[in-house]
Every structure is written in structure tokens, then in C-alpha cells.
């Protein structure tokens, strides 16, 4: 249903965001925190009023005047108990907000932790859950250490089932996120695919200024991001393509190990460690490359890959998690996670054909504009709000 004409006449909404992200930010390399900030501020710029419960923030820019943050302080150290505590504190904030003004929609953004909105006495106020993203496949499950924690965890899981059953809309970032639903088949009619968006005016196709073929890895330096698979694939790539270089951008817990490994590798003079990249500098770093490489073990979505697509770059990524649904065959190559040989072959294929790189990059830019542009994504979110209110 198109709401181009009705969006104005239906007016602004009052939206209660019960949980945006554990770290809401406009500047840190934190995918769901950056995306949640974009959802919130772009909805505000369209005239909506937002009350947002927050746990942690790092925001440098100004907030729209129609956005109010409600700080939820953490006190208990136990994970399962923190979820219960958070849900109770959110309920108190919601009661206060609903008492003072009308709430039209409750929206719990990603990550959708079990049951955090289940305790809200929402009467007839619609509840939207998501964007859901799939879990990291390598993410360890922390076992509760006490009977109290086990009980709290069981309560929140039960609350999550109830929350999903009562939700008016369940939003998935990609098809891979259906794994987060308790009953995907039963919920199908209320499930919508809404991806993260991209600022296509910021991530543009400006011409590359450097000579030689540049492969870019831009992510947190962590084993799950596939950095060591990439390093293992590089000697063969650099041997066969003498003009190619690799830029590794980012910092993280594996930084020392990455530096040590690079120092002992052949062709180490063609491996450039850029360290932490400020958020404002990300578009320029992507423009400098010829190929963007994201060999993660199971990226929940892949925001950096989307940024590279919008910048008109071909992407080599893993066929896992959200990336397998994000990177099109016409815009890059997908390889199995942890497969060094397949990764080196994919990189060599693109390094060997400038025409293929340009064709794939142009296709990615087109998809970014037509599907992932933030204006189009927010249009779809508003459509869902208005449809469940109708």
C-alpha cells in the first residue's frame, strides 16, 4: 500500500522506543547503534515525537527537539537479572510518558532482547518488534551461575514468546533473522523484511585517487570478523597480483595478534594497517579501494558491506548470516566462512578484471539507491505504523 499522499494527512505519531540498542551512537563503529540512531532521528525529522529508553550512548551531533531520551541505569551485575530490571524500569518510564501524553506506537528496535517490552501495560497501543538480526554463529552461550539467574532467564524467554505473539508487526533485517522468531510460520502474516538503510548522499561514487588495486577490510579486529582467514588468503593473492595492496582498517581485541602475524608474513610491505577509522572518514577510506572484503563468520547484517555497495564497490563476503541476503551475485562474490582458498580465488577473480569490478560496483550502487536508501526504508516503516493503526 502506498502512503505517499496519506502520510501528510495522517499527521505525526508519538512513538515510544522501549529499546533502541545497547549502545546508541552516531559516531562509533557499532552497526545496530548507528542504525537505531538513524531510525530515530529520521523519524523525528519527519515530524514524529519519540520517547527513547537508552542504556548507553555516544552522540556527538545535535538531537532533533522532538526526541527525548530516558536513561535506564543498570544496577544488577547478572545478565538475566539485568533484562528483568530493564523491563521493569522501561515499564515505569512508559507509565509516566503515557500518563502525560498519548502514545501511538511502541517500537522495540534491534537488538530485540527477550521480553523487554512484555511488561508494558499498553492497552490498545500497537507493538512493533525489530529489526531482528540473526545471532553470531560463534557467539558463546553464557550459562547462568545461580538458581535466581536461571529462573529470571526462563521468565524472560517465556515473556519473549508472549511478546512476539502479541506484537502487531515483526520486522526482520533479512530472511536470516527468521531464526530469532519462536514460531516463524505462525507469525508470517505479521512479519516484514525491513533492511537497515544507507545515506546514499554521503556514500558516493567519487573517483579513486590511488594507483594499484586496493582491497579493503574495514571492521572490528576480532576473530569472528574473519580477519585471520583473510590474512591466510593474502600471500597467494599478493603473489599473483603484484600491483595489489591490502588496507586493514579497524581496531579491537585481536589487534596485537594481527600486527604480529602481518609482521611475519610475505609481502608485508603491501599490507597497510590503518588502525581505528573515525566515522566521518569511512566514506573516503571506502572510495580509495577497488574491492571491499568482509569475510565474517556470520555477520548479523553487514552495514559496512552496504556502505561499500553504496560507494559503488564490488564486495567479497561470506555466504553466512545477513551477508548472504545482502550481497547480490551481480555485485560481488560469496564464499564459505573460514575458507581461505575460496576467499583468495574470489579476490583474484576481481583483481583480474577491471571491467567486472566496475560492472559489479555500478550494480551495487543501483541497488543501494533503489532498496536501501534511508528515505525508502523510513517510508516502509511509516507504512507499517499507519497500517497497524488503521
Secondary structure, 3 states (H helix, E strand, C coil): CCCCCHHHHHCCCEEEEEECCCCEECCCCCHHHHHHHHHHHHHHHCCCEEEEEECCEECCCCCCCCEEEEECCCCCCCHHHHHHHHHHHHHHHHHHHHHHCCCCEEEECCCCCCCCCCCCCCCCCEEEEEEECCCCCCCCCCCCCCHHHHHHHHHHHHHHHHHHHHCCEEEECCHHHHHHCCCCCCCHHHEEECCCCECCCCCCCCCCCCCCEEEEEECCCCHHHCHHHHHHHHHHHHHHCCCEEEEEECCCCCHHHHHHHHHCCCCHHHEEEEECCCHHHHHHHHHCCCEEEECCCCCCCCHHHHHHHHCCCEEEEECCCCHHHHCCHHHEEEECCCCHHHHHHHHHHHHCCHHHHHHHHHHHHHHHHHHHEHHHHHHHHHHHHHHHHC
